[in-house]
Amino acid sequence: MDINQTMCNLQAHMRALTIEIGERSVYLPANLERAADYIGSFYKSLGLPMQMEPYSFRSLQVANVISEVKFSDRPARRYLLGAHYDSVSGTVGADDNASAIAVQLETARALRDLQGRLDLDLAVKCVSFALEEPPTFLTRYRGSRVHARGAKQAKEQIDGMLCLEMVGYRCYRPGCQHYPFPLMLMDYPKQGDFIGIVGNFSSRKLTRRLFRSFQKNPELPVVQLTVPFGGWMMPSVRLSDHTSFWEKGYKAVMITDTAFYRNPFYHTESDTMDKLDFAFMAELVKSLLIFFRSHVEG
């Protein structure tokens, strides 16, 4: 994987999503549609299958965007790599959550490039969720809830859902990284140069396997956290799309730069792409590839 080329590709996605399209909230439905079309067109350009999963919110028609990279006809392992593409009203949402969509798209590109070159015993379904931010936050209209509900009804095999949530902000100043109670009392890093992996107790094996794979990339420090009781004792770990899959009994983790515990521009008009670290994001693509490449047939 060429890190420099991946960085350029990530920047191109970010320009398209945050500058050419801009705010992607329910209050600007045309921009939501443009974002979905951009994501879908990208998958088509890679020669990957693409489908829309449409649903209605009030009088608005929206859609999750779905693609899949398969390495065998009957893969033993099936993962879902998810991220929401909407932004909160009043912001172009660079870190929240265009950064995650950009990483999702580049991971799909890298996986597509491995097809025919490696015998991997897996399939990776990429799902870009339509609505995560208010006013649909924590409602049944969340794109991830729509998809998780359908997957459960169809008895779909999902061995692990990897939720990308704000993955582009890095800070080096000691003390720039904060934590919810009681983590601030523990020996966690004081500077925000790492990526975090958060899972519930049922997902602890998935969390550990991801953590071990990510540790093989020395350019991206990684921290893991397993929370008991579905995260209800630490509500801030429940604020993204992985919880939609926890609620349906699937193993799921959140992969994150820790959002507002690190990024001071969270949910503001200053959440723009110039604040992001594209080397950090490219290294995350590399770490995800290390994880997926560990699923060798035989």
Protein Blocks (a to p, Z undefined) as FASTA:
>chain_A
ZZklmmmmmmmmmmmmmmmnopadfklmmlmmmmmmmmmmmmmmnopacddddddehjbc
cddddddddfbfbdfbdcdddddfbdcehiahlmlomlmmmmmmmmmmmmmmmgokaccd
bdddddddfblbdckgoiakbmklmmmmmmmmnopacfbdcddehjkbccfbghiaccdd
fklmmccdfbdcbccddddfklmmmmmmmmmmmmmmmklccdddddehhlmmmmmlmmcf
klmmmmnopacddddehijmlmmmgoiaklcfklpcfklmmmmmmmmmmmmmmmcgZZ
